Amino acid sequence: MRALCLALLALACPAHAADCPGADAATYGLSVKTQNGDTWSFGAQLGSDGISAGIEGQGHGTPLSGYSISEGYKIFALSEPLARRIAGPEVLADKRAVFASLEITGRGAPATPNPGTFWTGKGKIEVSAQQQNWTTIPVATLPVQMRYDYLPLQDVVISGCPYTVMPIEYRVTGADGEVLVKRRMIYFPLMDLAVITRWGPDAEGPERKTGITGLGYDN
């Protein structure tokens, strides 16, 4: 009877626990599908800072980002249009491409944020440009203010697997108060990864859905 009950339970469950990504997700590869149909993959890459999330896939903008609280809130791959706006047309006339990165310059964000709290701090956006000879040089630096809002934890089911997630919304503003960057991340504490699912005016509020329609190990 016990064996029969277990068998029926297994049939009722959409995904077996062994198939659900856990703390080792980045090591074995993780595929994420977002609401607009894009599919992205996390993969482990060993770099100077240790293990960081590598990103592969095609989509609109940069909807997926490695986000490790333990690595100090490093944010990369800010949009190229923003980088071009900061650098200015005269700087970019003979450049192949531009890149922007955001760095915290003051007191860092908490290593373990509490849901329902927020953090503010100072930082800078550094813009680099690729010259015709393919070398990269710094072209502009802009001081900014940052704010992270840690929304309440949510229990969600994605691809038949249960997760506890923390939506994190952050915005970066210039000295004049203009919002330069606005992102919403769905943070998975167990995997120490986050998916950027939305940005723009509709990114606010704890009632927003995750925007993730599929999640599982790469095949």
C-alpha positions in Angstrom: 0.0 0.0 0.0 2.8 2.4 0.9 4.5 1.7 -2.4 1.3 2.3 -4.3 0.8 5.7 -2.5 4.3 6.8 -3.4 3.8 5.8 -7.0 0.6 7.8 -7.2 2.2 10.8 -5.5 5.1 10.6 -8.1 2.5 10.7 -10.9 0.7 13.6 -9.4 3.9 15.7 -9.0 4.9 17.6 -12.2 8.6 17.3 -11.5 10.7 15.0 -9.3 12.8 16.7 -6.7 15.9 15.3 -8.3 15.1 17.2 -11.5 14.6 20.5 -9.8 17.7 22.9 -9.9 19.3 23.4 -6.6 22.5 25.1 -5.2 24.6 23.5 -7.9 22.5 24.9 -10.8 25.3 27.2 -12.2 27.8 24.3 -12.1 25.7 22.0 -14.3 24.0 24.6 -16.4 20.6 26.2 -16.0 18.2 27.1 -18.8 15.7 29.9 -18.2 12.8 30.9 -20.4 11.2 34.3 -19.9 7.7 35.4 -20.7 8.6 36.9 -24.1 9.8 33.5 -25.3 13.5 34.1 -25.0 15.7 31.2 -23.6 18.9 31.9 -21.8 21.5 29.6 -20.1 23.6 30.0 -17.0 26.9 28.2 -17.1 29.8 28.2 -14.6 32.9 30.1 -15.7 36.1 30.2 -13.6 37.6 33.7 -13.6 39.9 35.9 -11.5 37.0 36.5 -9.1 36.2 32.8 -8.8 33.0 31.2 -10.1 30.7 33.6 -11.8 27.6 33.1 -14.0 28.2 33.0 -17.7 25.3 33.9 -20.0 24.4 32.5 -23.4 21.3 33.1 -25.5 19.5 35.5 -27.6 16.9 37.9 -26.5 15.7 41.5 -26.3 18.2 43.7 -24.4 19.8 41.8 -21.5 17.0 40.0 -19.7 19.3 37.6 -17.9 22.1 38.4 -15.5 24.3 36.7 -13.1 23.7 38.2 -9.7 25.6 37.0 -6.7 25.0 38.7 -3.4 28.3 37.2 -2.1 30.2 38.9 -4.9 29.2 42.4 -3.8 26.4 43.4 -6.1 28.5 43.6 -9.3 26.3 44.7 -12.2 27.6 44.4 -15.7 26.3 44.8 -19.2 24.5 48.1 -18.9 22.8 49.0 -22.1 24.9 50.3 -25.0 22.4 53.2 -25.7 23.0 54.4 -22.1 26.8 54.2 -22.6 26.6 56.2 -25.8 24.4 58.8 -24.2 26.9 59.3 -21.3 30.0 59.3 -23.6 28.5 61.8 -26.1 28.6 61.7 -29.9 31.9 63.5 -30.2 33.7 60.8 -28.3 32.0 58.0 -30.2 32.6 59.3 -33.7 35.5 56.9 -34.5 34.8 54.1 -32.0 33.6 50.6 -32.8 31.6 49.9 -29.7 31.0 51.2 -26.2 30.6 49.4 -22.8 29.4 50.5 -19.4 29.8 49.1 -16.0 28.4 50.1 -12.6 30.6 50.1 -9.5 29.7 50.9 -5.9 32.1 53.6 -4.5 30.7 54.0 -1.0 29.4 51.8 1.7 28.5 48.5 0.1 25.1 46.8 0.2 24.3 44.2 2.8 25.6 40.7 2.2 22.3 39.2 3.3 19.4 41.6 2.6 16.2 41.3 4.6 12.9 41.1 2.6 10.9 44.3 3.0 14.0 46.5 3.4 16.0 48.8 1.1 19.6 50.0 0.6 20.9 53.2 -0.9 24.5 54.1 -1.8 26.8 55.9 -4.1 28.5 54.5 -7.2 29.8 55.4 -10.6 29.2 54.3 -14.2 32.4 53.9 -16.2 32.1 53.9 -20.0 34.8 52.4 -22.2 35.1 52.5 -26.0 36.7 50.2 -28.5 38.9 52.0 -30.9 39.6 51.1 -34.6 42.6 49.1 -33.6 40.4 47.0 -31.2 42.0 48.4 -28.0 39.6 49.6 -25.3 40.1 52.9 -23.5 38.0 54.7 -20.8 36.0 57.7 -22.1 33.7 58.8 -19.4 32.8 58.5 -15.7 29.5 59.5 -14.2 28.8 59.6 -10.4 25.4 58.1 -9.5 23.1 57.2 -6.7 21.7 53.7 -6.3 18.8 52.2 -4.5 17.9 48.5 -4.0 14.4 47.5 -2.8 14.2 44.0 -1.4 10.6 42.9 -1.8 8.9 40.2 0.4 9.8 36.6 -0.3 7.4 34.7 -2.6 6.8 31.0 -3.0 6.4 30.2 -6.7 6.3 27.1 -8.9 8.2 27.1 -12.1 8.4 24.1 -14.4 6.7 22.1 -11.7 9.4 22.9 -9.1 8.8 25.0 -6.0 11.1 27.9 -5.2 11.3 30.7 -2.7 12.3 33.9 -4.5 13.0 37.5 -3.6 12.2 40.1 -6.2 14.8 42.9 -6.1 14.2 46.2 -7.8 17.0 48.7 -8.3 17.4 52.0 -9.9 20.4 54.2 -10.7 20.0 58.0 -10.9 22.3 60.7 -12.0 23.1 63.9 -10.2 20.0 65.7 -11.7 17.7 62.9 -10.4 17.2 61.4 -13.9 16.7 57.6 -13.7 19.4 56.1 -15.8 19.0 52.4 -15.1 16.0 50.5 -13.7 15.9 46.8 -13.4 13.8 44.1 -11.6 15.5 40.9 -10.7 14.0 37.6 -9.4 16.6 36.4 -7.0 16.9 32.7 -6.1 18.6 32.5 -2.7 19.2 28.8 -2.9 21.1 29.1 -6.2 22.5 32.6 -5.6 21.4 33.6 -9.1 18.9 36.1 -10.4 17.0 36.6 -13.6 16.4 40.1 -14.9 12.8 39.9 -16.2 11.6 43.4 -16.6 12.8 47.0 -16.7 11.0 50.3 -17.2 8.0 51.9 -15.6 6.1 48.5 -15.2 8.9 47.0 -13.1 7.6 48.2 -9.7 5.6 46.5 -6.9 5.4 43.3 -5.0 2.5 42.0 -7.1 4.4 41.8 -10.3 4.8 38.3 -11.6 8.2 36.7 -12.0 8.1 36.8 -15.8 9.8 33.4 -15.9 7.9 30.6 -17.7 10.5 27.8 -17.6 13.5 26.8 -15.6 15.6 23.6 -15.6 19.0 22.0 -16.1 20.5 22.3 -19.6 20.3 19.1 -21.6 
